[in-house]
Amino acid sequence: MVMYDDPRILRAIAHPTRNRVLHELSAAGSLRAADIARLIDVPANQASFHLRQLAKYGLVEEDPDAARDRRDRVWRLVDPDGIRFRTADVLARPGGRAAYAVFQRNAVAHGQHLVERALSVDGTENPGRSASEWSVLMSADEAKELMEELAAVVERYRDTGRGHGPGEGRETWSVFQLIQPYPEDS
């Protein structure tokens, strides 16, 4: 697992299109720029630009084993487990506080968007969409164990999806998880 501490990486992944590119690569494993463009509904040259930016920061790389030939450019995450950083390490670097503020603002907005989308009533039947909240009495060690168990379940489904690839009746789903002590009212 790669741990990042460069504040520029937070700025790179805070960009909504780049963030979506990373999510698609995380779900599928490897994709061409044209595939990403189709999946996220942007022009292919824009998808290519964002892939090159993410590669510049060491977040994605070409996947030559998935290419049809030497001219075919297929991309994958450098670390298939995703992008991880320790907040304290980022904050300690020059420019870290500003980069973290941008990342935090965009992450909060994205989380709000996901919850609003899950709770929306749009007249269509979508049995897979849900938003759930449970209150669980547990210790910090038990919370860590719960996180690990949930991550293992999600990883099992991600591996299955990567084995199929996009299409075949499959699309990228967002699994959003918060585990924290019950927050005090502000």
trRosetta pair geometry for C-beta under 8 A, 3 or more apart (Angstrom, degrees):
i j d omega theta_ij theta_ji phi_ij phi_ji
1 79 6.3 82 -141 -166 46 138
1 81 5.4 -59 -108 72 90 148
1 84 6.1 9 171 29 111 141
2 78 6.5 3 2 109 157 112
2 79 4.4 -143 16 -52 108 143
2 83 7.7 -37 83 -125 102 52
2 84 7.0 150 85 44 56 90
3 84 5.5 -54 -109 98 64 97
3 85 6.3 119 -171 -112 70 41
3 86 6.3 17 -171 -14 124 93
3 89 7.5 69 151 45 114 163
4 9 4.8 -74 165 81 143 167
4 83 6.3 -14 6 -167 134 89
4 84 6.9 145 16 80 83 44
4 85 4.5 -54 71 -85 81 101
4 90 7.9 35 115 -79 78 105
5 85 6.2 149 -85 -148 45 100
5 86 6.9 -14 -94 48 95 86
5 89 4.0 -77 -122 138 117 118
5 90 5.6 -152 -155 -74 60 60
5 92 8.0 -24 -173 57 119 98
5 93 6.1 138 150 -37 93 136
6 9 4.7 92 79 -10 93 104
6 10 7.9 -167 101 -4 57 78
6 57 7.2 -164 89 -157 138 99
6 90 7.8 -21 64 -118 14 84
6 93 7.1 -130 -124 149 34 173
7 10 5.5 -47 -161 29 50 114
7 11 6.8 47 146 -16 72 100
7 90 5.7 119 -85 -166 72 90
7 93 5.4 -159 -27 90 104 122
7 94 7.6 -117 11 90 140 47
7 95 4.6 -174 78 105 156 94
7 96 4.5 -139 -77 -97 124 52
7 98 7.4 63 179 66 141 77
7 99 3.4 154 -176 17 99 157
7 100 7.2 -76 -130 -34 97 73
8 11 5.5 -52 -154 37 41 113
8 12 6.3 45 147 -24 69 103
8 57 6.3 -154 115 -115 102 118
8 95 7.7 31 -54 110 70 139
8 99 6.9 -93 -65 -114 25 145
9 12 5.4 -51 -148 34 35 115
9 13 6.3 19 159 -7 68 106
9 57 5.2 147 -101 177 77 132
9 58 7.9 -50 -98 56 118 90
9 59 6.8 140 -143 -62 102 116
9 83 7.4 -167 164 -166 121 130
9 85 7.1 159 92 -68 129 140
10 13 6.3 -62 -143 45 29 97
10 14 6.0 37 155 -32 65 109
10 85 7.1 -82 -71 38 97 168
10 90 6.2 78 -38 -155 137 144
10 99 4.3 108 71 154 123 107
10 100 6.1 -36 169 -83 167 48
10 102 6.9 126 130 72 102 98
10 103 4.1 -66 -179 -55 106 137
11 14 5.6 -51 -143 27 30 117
11 15 7.5 43 155 -32 58 90
11 99 5.1 -83 -45 -135 92 96
11 102 5.8 33 -107 85 74 146
11 103 7.2 -94 -71 -57 38 90
12 15 6.5 -47 -173 9 33 110
12 18 5.9 -107 166 140 69 162
12 53 6.3 -177 -142 145 108 102
12 54 6.4 139 165 -102 125 60
12 57 4.9 -118 -18 -12 171 163
12 59 6.9 -174 115 -11 138 145
13 18 6.1 -125 -116 114 36 113
13 19 5.6 86 -179 -90 66 80
13 22 6.3 3 -131 -14 97 160
13 59 7.2 164 -69 -115 104 161
13 83 6.2 -159 -87 92 157 165
13 103 7.0 36 80 -121 92 106
14 19 7.0 -6 -159 -55 9 119
14 99 7.9 -165 -16 -172 138 70
14 102 5.0 79 154 131 174 96
14 103 4.5 -117 -78 -97 116 57
14 105 7.8 48 -158 62 127 82
14 106 4.3 131 -164 31 88 152
14 107 7.6 -75 -119 -37 82 79
15 18 4.1 60 76 19 108 112
15 19 6.4 -179 82 -17 51 86
15 50 7.6 -153 107 -132 135 110
15 106 7.9 -51 -56 -139 14 164
16 19 5.6 -56 -144 35 28 114
16 20 6.4 27 158 -18 63 105
16 106 7.0 -145 -66 -158 76 120
16 110 7.6 172 -115 -84 88 110
17 20 5.7 -54 -151 36 32 110
17 21 6.4 37 149 -22 65 102
17 40 7.1 119 -146 146 77 146
17 42 6.5 61 -141 -64 123 160
17 46 7.2 -72 -176 155 153 110
17 50 5.4 -119 123 -94 109 153
18 21 5.4 -48 -148 33 36 115
18 22 6.5 38 152 -19 65 102
18 50 5.0 -159 -89 -164 75 111
18 53 6.5 -80 -101 89 129 123
18 54 5.9 162 -154 -67 107 106
19 22 5.7 -54 -154 35 32 112
19 23 6.5 33 149 -20 64 104
19 106 7.5 -173 -42 147 153 129
19 110 7.2 -96 136 -94 158 154
20 23 5.5 -51 -148 35 36 114
20 24 6.4 37 154 -19 67 102
20 40 5.0 114 134 -122 132 138
21 24 5.9 -55 -151 35 30 110
21 25 6.4 26 153 -14 65 107
21 36 5.7 34 -128 -164 85 138
21 40 7.0 -71 -73 -16 62 159
21 47 6.8 151 -104 -147 118 78
21 50 5.2 173 -30 122 157 128
21 51 6.5 -147 -175 -74 146 70
21 54 6.6 -142 101 -31 133 151
21 60 7.8 -59 135 -48 114 152
22 25 5.8 -56 -146 40 31 109
22 26 6.1 36 153 -24 65 107
22 54 6.9 178 -71 -128 94 146
22 59 6.9 -46 -103 154 116 129
22 60 7.6 -136 -101 -58 75 112
22 77 7.0 74 -150 -94 77 108
22 83 6.9 -29 -166 -9 143 127
23 26 5.5 -52 -146 34 31 115
23 27 6.4 26 156 -16 64 107
23 172 6.3 104 137 174 100 146
23 174 7.5 -19 -160 -97 140 87
24 27 5.9 -57 -148 38 30 108
24 28 6.0 1 164 3 68 116
24 31 6.2 -29 134 6 108 161
24 36 5.6 137 96 -123 153 86
24 39 5.3 119 -127 107 140 149
24 40 6.5 -99 -45 -45 143 110
24 166 7.9 -1 -164 -68 98 132
24 172 5.8 -92 -106 -60 64 155
25 28 6.3 -67 -130 52 26 92
25 29 7.3 -80 -176 93 58 8
25 30 7.3 26 -146 -103 83 25
25 31 6.0 -122 -96 20 70 110
25 36 7.6 -9 -55 -93 84 120
25 60 6.4 -93 -132 -111 175 118
25 75 6.4 -66 -109 115 128 98
25 76 6.2 152 -168 -143 112 37
25 77 5.1 139 129 -43 120 86
26 77 6.1 48 -82 -39 65 143
26 80 7.8 134 -132 -164 61 56
26 82 5.9 33 -119 -93 126 87
26 158 7.3 -52 153 -148 80 131
27 158 6.7 -117 -128 -137 48 88
27 161 5.8 -55 -180 125 78 142
27 162 7.4 -174 153 -70 39 76
27 166 8.0 72 110 -74 111 89
27 172 4.4 179 18 -118 175 99
27 173 7.8 139 -121 34 136 55
28 31 5.1 59 91 -53 146 109
28 35 7.7 -172 152 136 172 136
28 161 7.1 -87 -95 138 41 100
28 162 6.3 114 176 -113 25 67
28 165 5.9 49 -154 -139 96 58
28 166 5.5 -29 -103 -36 126 92
28 172 7.6 -64 -40 -78 89 106
29 66 8.0 164 121 -88 103 150
29 76 6.3 -21 160 -123 56 107
29 80 7.1 4 -129 -130 71 115
29 162 3.8 94 -44 -147 119 109
29 165 7.5 -75 38 -95 111 72
30 63 4.4 -84 -124 53 130 163
30 66 4.2 175 124 -27 159 176
30 74 5.0 39 169 160 113 113
30 75 6.6 166 -152 80 69 35
30 76 4.4 -39 -94 -73 82 100
31 35 4.3 -128 -168 84 100 129
31 36 5.2 114 124 -52 133 87
31 39 7.6 -46 -156 0 154 142
31 74 6.8 176 94 -156 13 78
31 75 6.1 -28 67 59 65 85
31 76 7.9 129 16 -80 60 57
31 166 7.3 44 -105 -4 117 126
32 35 4.6 101 54 1 76 101
32 36 7.2 -144 94 -2 42 85
32 72 7.1 -67 -102 -175 122 88
32 73 6.6 108 -135 86 81 64
32 74 5.4 -55 -75 -102 70 67
32 75 7.3 124 -111 10 24 84
33 36 5.7 -55 -149 38 35 111
33 37 6.2 41 151 -25 67 105
33 44 5.6 91 128 -167 102 81
33 47 4.5 147 -169 108 82 109
33 48 4.3 25 -147 -74 157 75
33 51 5.7 -106 -95 -2 99 148
33 73 6.8 18 -9 92 104 112
33 75 7.2 72 -58 -5 69 125
34 37 5.5 -49 -145 33 32 116
34 38 6.5 32 155 -18 63 104
34 44 5.1 -4 -100 -120 66 122
34 47 7.4 165 -71 71 20 146
35 38 5.9 -57 -153 36 30 109
35 39 6.2 26 152 -18 65 111
35 166 6.5 147 -175 41 115 141
36 39 5.7 -58 -144 39 31 111
36 40 6.1 -6 169 11 69 111
36 42 7.9 -23 127 51 83 105
36 47 4.4 152 93 -158 110 133
36 51 7.2 144 39 -59 162 117
36 75 7.8 -14 -33 51 136 127
37 40 6.9 -75 -139 52 19 83
37 41 7.8 68 168 -106 53 6
37 42 5.4 -104 -138 75 70 70
37 43 6.2 -40 -148 140 124 17
37 44 4.2 -69 -43 -88 167 56
37 46 7.1 117 -113 61 100 86
37 47 4.0 -113 -66 -15 83 142
38 41 7.5 18 -173 -74 25 46
39 166 6.2 -87 -88 -133 124 160
39 172 7.1 66 -176 -3 125 122
40 47 7.2 141 52 -95 116 109
42 46 4.5 -99 156 85 116 130
42 47 5.6 142 85 -53 112 85
43 46 4.6 93 63 3 83 105
43 47 7.3 -151 96 -5 44 84
44 47 5.6 -52 -149 36 37 112
44 48 6.3 39 152 -20 67 104
45 48 5.5 -50 -147 36 35 115
45 49 6.4 43 151 -25 64 102
46 49 5.6 -48 -148 31 33 115
46 50 6.6 28 155 -14 64 104
47 50 6.0 -58 -150 39 31 107
47 51 6.3 33 152 -20 65 107
48 51 5.6 -55 -147 36 31 113
48 52 6.4 31 155 -19 65 104
49 52 5.9 -58 -153 35 29 109
49 53 6.5 29 151 -19 64 105
50 53 5.5 -50 -147 35 36 114
50 54 6.3 35 154 -17 66 104
51 54 5.7 -56 -147 39 32 110
51 55 6.2 34 152 -21 65 106
51 60 6.0 -84 -156 89 75 150
51 75 5.3 -111 -151 -79 128 165
52 55 5.5 -52 -145 36 33 114
52 56 6.5 45 151 -30 63 99
53 56 5.5 -46 -153 23 33 118
53 57 7.1 15 154 -4 61 103
54 57 6.2 -64 -156 44 35 101
54 59 4.5 -82 -177 69 87 114
54 60 4.4 45 117 12 116 112
55 58 7.4 45 -174 -75 37 23
55 59 7.2 -103 -78 52 26 68
55 60 5.2 -66 -74 76 70 83
55 61 6.3 114 -126 -93 94 44
55 62 7.8 28 -115 -33 136 72
55 75 7.7 -103 -67 -132 111 118
58 61 7.9 4 -152 -59 49 98
58 78 5.9 7 164 -42 68 164
59 77 6.9 -49 163 -142 68 73
59 78 6.0 -137 -172 6 19 112
59 83 6.2 -8 -136 -89 108 125
60 75 5.1 21 170 -178 124 113
60 76 6.6 164 -154 84 81 29
60 77 5.9 -61 -103 -106 70 37
60 78 6.4 -136 -98 -30 15 79
61 75 7.1 158 83 -148 25 70
61 76 6.4 -27 64 64 72 77
61 78 5.2 84 -10 -88 109 78
62 67 7.7 6 175 -47 103 126
62 73 5.9 -78 -123 -152 111 79
62 74 6.6 92 -163 68 70 53
62 75 6.2 -58 -105 -97 44 58
62 76 7.8 50 163 20 14 81
63 66 4.3 21 117 21 116 115
63 67 7.0 161 96 -32 66 83
63 74 4.6 -66 63 105 96 100
63 75 6.3 120 0 -153 97 7
63 76 4.1 74 -58 -10 125 116
64 67 5.4 -44 -151 14 44 121
64 74 7.6 159 -84 50 19 99
66 74 4.1 -118 93 112 109 158
66 76 7.3 122 7 -45 143 118
67 70 7.2 86 125 -96 141 18
67 72 3.9 155 -162 88 93 104
67 73 6.9 1 -105 -87 121 15
67 74 4.9 -157 -72 5 72 110
68 72 4.4 103 38 -30 81 163
69 72 5.2 104 48 -4 61 105
76 80 7.2 -26 169 -85 111 87
77 80 5.5 134 73 -95 113 40
77 82 6.9 -34 -177 -97 160 31
77 83 7.7 -125 -154 -47 122 82
79 82 6.5 -48 103 53 101 22
79 83 7.1 132 59 -81 116 47
79 84 7.9 -75 101 10 152 92
81 84 7.6 -18 113 -22 104 117
85 89 6.7 -132 -180 66 84 112
85 90 5.5 48 158 -46 130 122
86 89 4.2 73 76 5 101 111
86 90 7.0 176 85 -10 53 83
87 90 5.8 -60 -151 38 34 109
87 91 6.1 30 156 -19 70 110
87 100 6.7 84 -151 -130 87 135
88 91 5.8 -57 -143 39 30 111
88 92 6.3 32 157 -24 63 108
89 92 5.9 -57 -151 31 29 112
89 93 7.1 30 152 -25 60 103
90 93 6.0 -58 -161 24 35 111
90 96 4.6 158 151 -152 61 110
90 99 6.8 -112 174 86 113 118
90 100 5.7 127 118 -70 124 110
91 96 4.6 165 -125 129 18 127
91 97 5.8 57 -142 -76 78 69
91 100 5.9 -11 -81 -22 80 155
92 96 6.2 29 44 23 29 167
93 96 4.2 115 60 -54 77 118
95 98 5.6 -60 -163 46 62 110
95 99 5.6 60 142 -23 85 109
96 99 5.8 -60 -142 41 29 108
96 100 5.9 28 160 -20 67 109
97 100 5.8 -55 -144 37 27 110
97 101 6.4 33 154 -24 62 104
98 101 5.7 -51 -150 30 31 114
98 102 6.8 31 152 -16 63 102
99 102 5.8 -54 -154 35 34 110
99 103 6.3 33 150 -17 67 108
100 103 5.5 -54 -145 41 35 113
100 104 5.9 37 156 -22 69 107
101 104 5.8 -52 -141 37 27 111
101 105 6.3 30 158 -20 62 107
102 105 6.0 -55 -148 35 27 111
102 106 6.4 18 157 -10 63 110
103 106 6.1 -66 -151 43 27 105
103 107 6.0 25 156 -20 67 112
104 107 5.7 -56 -140 38 28 111
104 108 6.2 29 160 -19 64 106
105 108 6.1 -56 -150 35 26 109
105 109 6.5 23 153 -15 62 108
106 109 5.6 -54 -146 39 33 111
106 110 6.1 34 155 -20 67 106
107 110 5.7 -53 -144 38 30 111
107 111 6.3 33 154 -20 64 105
108 111 5.7 -53 -147 36 30 112
108 112 6.4 32 153 -19 63 105
109 112 5.7 -53 -149 36 31 112
109 113 6.4 35 150 -22 64 105
110 113 5.5 -52 -149 34 33 115
110 114 6.5 35 152 -21 65 103
111 114 5.7 -51 -148 33 33 112
111 115 6.5 27 156 -14 65 105
111 176 6.6 139 -130 -160 77 137
112 115 5.9 -57 -148 39 31 107
112 116 6.1 31 155 -17 67 109
113 116 5.8 -56 -144 39 28 110
113 117 6.1 28 157 -20 64 109
114 117 5.8 -56 -146 37 28 111
114 118 6.3 26 156 -18 64 108
114 174 5.6 -117 -129 120 121 149
114 176 4.9 117 137 -47 153 155
115 118 5.7 -54 -145 37 31 111
115 119 6.2 13 160 -5 65 113
115 131 5.9 82 -143 -124 70 142
115 176 7.5 -112 -60 92 73 157
116 119 6.1 -70 -145 48 27 99
116 120 6.2 46 154 -51 65 98
117 120 5.7 -37 -147 1 30 119
117 129 7.9 -111 134 -149 81 126
118 129 5.7 -175 -138 180 66 94
118 130 6.4 -3 -168 107 113 17
118 131 3.9 117 122 -52 132 104
119 131 5.4 -33 -61 13 85 146
126 129 4.4 38 114 0 117 116
128 173 6.9 -82 145 -119 133 141
135 182 6.6 20 -131 -83 103 123
136 146 7.5 120 98 -90 161 163
138 142 3.7 -121 -178 94 114 132
138 143 5.6 145 103 -54 121 73
138 146 7.0 79 110 -25 172 133
139 142 4.7 99 50 7 74 101
139 143 7.0 -129 98 -6 41 85
140 143 5.5 -49 -148 33 35 115
140 144 6.6 38 151 -20 64 101
141 144 5.6 -50 -152 34 34 113
141 145 6.5 36 149 -19 64 104
142 145 5.4 -51 -148 36 36 114
142 146 6.3 42 151 -22 66 102
143 146 5.6 -50 -149 34 33 114
143 147 6.5 37 151 -21 63 102
143 179 5.6 157 -169 157 100 120
144 147 5.6 -50 -151 32 33 114
144 148 6.5 32 152 -18 64 105
145 148 5.7 -55 -150 36 32 112
145 149 6.4 31 153 -18 66 106
146 149 5.8 -56 -147 37 31 110
146 150 6.3 27 157 -15 66 107
146 179 6.4 168 96 -132 118 150
147 150 6.0 -59 -147 39 27 107
147 151 6.2 29 155 -21 64 109
147 177 7.8 133 -128 141 77 139
147 179 5.5 -136 -77 43 97 156
148 151 5.6 -54 -146 36 29 113
148 152 6.5 33 154 -23 63 104
149 152 5.7 -52 -151 31 32 113
149 153 6.8 31 152 -17 63 102
150 153 5.7 -53 -152 34 36 111
150 154 6.4 32 153 -15 68 106
150 177 6.3 135 136 -125 146 154
150 179 8.0 168 25 -46 150 135
151 154 5.8 -56 -145 40 32 109
151 155 6.0 36 154 -23 66 109
152 155 5.6 -53 -144 37 29 114
152 156 6.6 37 154 -25 62 101
153 156 5.8 -51 -155 28 31 114
153 157 6.9 24 151 -10 63 104
154 157 5.9 -59 -155 40 35 108
154 158 6.2 37 148 -22 69 107
154 175 5.5 -169 -123 95 122 160
155 158 5.4 -51 -142 36 34 114
155 159 6.3 39 156 -23 66 101
156 159 5.9 -51 -150 32 28 112
156 160 6.8 30 150 -18 60 104
157 160 5.6 -52 -152 35 35 114
157 161 6.4 35 152 -18 67 105
158 161 5.7 -55 -149 38 34 111
158 162 6.3 34 154 -20 67 105
159 162 5.7 -53 -145 36 31 111
159 163 6.5 36 153 -24 62 104
160 163 5.7 -56 -157 30 31 115
160 164 6.9 16 152 -9 64 106
161 164 5.9 -65 -153 41 35 103
161 165 8.0 139 163 -43 61 12
161 170 6.2 162 -137 -174 90 144
162 165 7.3 35 -166 -70 33 51
164 168 5.3 -120 175 68 115 149
164 170 5.8 108 106 -7 135 156
165 168 7.1 91 74 8 75 123
165 170 7.8 137 95 64 37 135
166 170 6.3 -139 -140 89 38 98
166 171 7.3 46 -144 -111 86 44
166 172 7.6 -31 -104 -40 102 87
167 170 6.6 21 72 47 24 85
180 183 6.7 29 109 -53 123 89
183 186 7.9 -28 153 -35 112 93
